[in-house]
Amino acid sequence: MNINMNYYPPCPNPSITIRDHQHCEESCITMLFQDDTGGLYVRGTKGDNWIHVKPINGALAVYIGDLLQVMTNDRYKSIDHCEAVDSSRARIFVPRFVISSLDSVIGPFPQMLIDGEKPVYKHVLHCDYWDYFYHKWLSGKASLDFVKI
């Protein structure tokens, strides 16, 4: 596990700022400790709309990352998301990432391949995927191409 702390100061004109670009997390699961300012957006299931996640002070937003998508052979999907600034309030968010060790092998769990289902992903060293992910970071789901068969 690792944890980040992020601080976005107020911005008088948020429309001209660069918010964190859309991306998926490399993690299995991400737990985001929320404040009451808001600013987290997730991509809708149709892929063309963004949904603001209503902030609940002190709540956890939990979402799936790329590693769990790979391990479950696409049964669970990582979520595209981005963060925005606020014009009058500072925003603090603290994501905690659940990941596997970098020396482990990642790929679909055998239990996910039911009735002769073919794997969507190959098995690779997590450290190799990690390197590729951070080379392609902030490019949506492009890093999954590295492990696709």
N, C-alpha and C positions, 0 to 999 in steps of 0.2 A: 504494500500500500504506500501511496505517497499523497501528500497534501499540498495544495497551493493556497495562497492568499492573494486576492486580487482587489485592487482599489481603483475605482473610476471617479475622479473628481467631477463636480458639476461642470457642465459645458453650456455656455449661453446659447450656442447654436448647434445642436446635435446633428442637424442635417448635413453639416459640412465636415463632420468628423469621420474618421475611419473607425468603425466598430470592429470587433473581432470578426473576421470573415467566417462564413459558414464552414463548419468542420464537424467531424465526428471524433470521438475520443478513441485513443488506442486501447483503452482499458477494457476489462470485462464489464465492470459496473462503475458508474460515477454517481457519487452522492454529493449533491450541492446544497450546502447550508445557505438558506436564503435570508435576506433582510426584507424590509417592507418596501423597498424602492422599485424593484422589478427591473426588467431589462433582458430577461432570458426569452429567446424566441426559438421555437422548434418548427421544423418543416412538417407540413401536413402530409397525410398519407398519399395524396394525389401528386405531391412533389412540386406543386406550383404556388403554394400559399404558405405564409409564415403565421404561426399562432403564438401570441404572447402568453407566457406561462404566468398566471396570476400569482403575484408574490404573497406568501403567507409568512410573516415574520417568525423566524425560528423553525420553520418547517424544512423538510428535506425534499428536494426534487431528485428522483432516482431515475437514471436512464442507462441504457445498454450501450456498450462500446463495441468497437470492431472485433476485439478478441472473442467476445461471447458470440458474435455473429458467426465467426469462423468455427468456434468449438461446437456450435449447435447446427452447423451445416445450413445456415440461413433460416432456421426455425424462428430465431429471434433476430431482429434487425437493429443495427446501430442507428442512432438518430442524428440527423443533421441539425445543428443548432448554431446560434450566434448570440452575441451579447451586445447590448446597446447602452449608450450613456444617457443620462437624464439632464435636462436643462437647468434644474435648480437644486438637485440633491446629489450628494455623493452616493456611490453605490459600492458596497463591499460584498463580495461573495467568496466563499471558501469551498472549492471542490475537493473531494477526496476520491482518489482513484484506486480501485481494486484491480490489480494486475498480477500476472504470473511472473515468476522469476525469469530473468533474461537468459538464463542457461537452459530453460525448459524448451521442449518441442511443442509447438502449437499446431493444431489442425482439428478436423472434426472428430468428436468423440465417437468411438465405435457404436455406442448405444444410440446415436442419432441416425445411424444408417439402418433404417428399418426396411425389411422385406426387399433386400437387394438394392436399396437406394444407392446411387452413385455419389461419391463425395464431390462437393463443389470446390473445395479447397484442398491444396496439398499440405503436407506436414513440413514445417520449416522451424529453424531455431528462432525463438522469440527475439533474440538480439538482432538477427538479420532483419526481421520484420520491423523492429523498433527503429533501426537505422533508416530503412526505406520510408517508414511512416513520417519520421521527422524531416526527411528530405522532401516529402510531398505534403507536409502538414499544411493545413488550411486549404485543402483542395477537395473538400467533401469526402466522398468514398473512394477516391482514386487510389489510396494506399492499399485497398483490398485487392487491386489488380495483381499485386506482388504474390499473393498466395492463391489466386484463382488457378484452377486447372485449365 
